[in-house]
């Protein structure tokens, strides 16, 4: 299960280019962009914590 999660996260990172993500954030608005960034950071912390256990 851990390998599948890591593979999915890696695939997601390679599929989304940073320019496209930033463009979408600015189109959606500043507040939505901040919420999206906080959610992404929380997701990364959650994934890292899964691998440390």
Secondary structure as GFF3:
##gff-version 3
##sequence-region A 1 53
A	DSSP	alpha_helix	2	15	.	.	.	ID=ss1
A	DSSP	alpha_helix	18	28	.	.	.	ID=ss2
A	DSSP	alpha_helix	30	52	.	.	.	ID=ss3
###
